[in-house]
Each structure stands twice: as C-alpha cells, then as structure tokens.
Amino acid sequence: MGDRATPNLASRDFAATSAFYARLGFVEQYRDQGWMILARGPVVLEFFPFPDLDPATSAFSSCLRLDDVDSFVQVCADAGVPVGEQGWPRLHLPKLEASGLRIGGLLDPDANLLRLIANG
C-alpha cells in the first residue's frame, strides 16, 4: 500500500455513526472507545468521539474523490438520505462547478461534510 491520507471526523455516538455509514456500504474495521475506522473499498473514514458536538456549528469536512460519484450518490439516495439544503443528514447532488469538476456533498448525522468529487 502506498502513501495515503484519511479524514478524521467527529462522532457524537460511534454506534449511530457506524449504523449510518453501514447503510452506505461502509464496514467497521476497528473500534475502541477512542477511535473508529470505517471503509468502503479503498475509501477509509476515521472517527474520534465528540459527544458534545453541536452539528449546527460543526466545521469538520473531507473530500471523497470517486471514480463513479453518481453511483455513490444513488447509494446514498437509496439509503434514504434526503436531498436538501437544511438539516442533516442530507445530500447535495453533484453539479459542474466553475473549476470544471463535478462536486456534490453528503452531510452525515453529525454534520460532517463529505465533498463528493468526480474523478477526471
């Protein structure tokens, strides 16, 4: 395995976070009281406990660069994540940005923002 980076995101409740991401195809690879690692193929998300997190003020985020962003967005929609502009969880559909990239977004139940970026 080559060099890599994984996002470190906040979780108010590891069990709830794990259950949400399981609906999106993520599998729990590790969990103790201070850390949790979830993976969906090569995409790895790591979580630390933050029980007092106020999702309305959360600024935690990461980019997921995906070969098939539309397929992952469909998985999210099929799992019941609503498309919208308020609340969490929620989904923002990918659109072509001025940068030339197609970018969408997923906010999880703790309001962690995962920018969903279509690979070239």
HELIX and SHEET records of a PDB file:
HELIX    1   1 PHE A   14  ALA A   22  1                                   9    
HELIX    2   2 PRO A   55  THR A   57  5                                   3    
HELIX    3   3 VAL A   69  ASP A   78  1                                  10    
SHEET    1   A 4 ASN A   8  SER A  11  0                                        
SHEET    2   A 4 VAL A  43  PRO A  49  1                                        
SHEET    3   A 4 TRP A  35  ARG A  40 -1                                        
SHEET    4   A 4 VAL A  27  ASP A  32 -1                                        
SHEET    1   B 4 SER A  61  LEU A  66  0                                        
SHEET    2   B 4 LEU A 113  ALA A 118  1                                        
SHEET    3   B 4 ARG A 102  LEU A 107 -1                                        
SHEET    4   B 4 ARG A  90  LEU A  96 -1                                        
END                                                                             
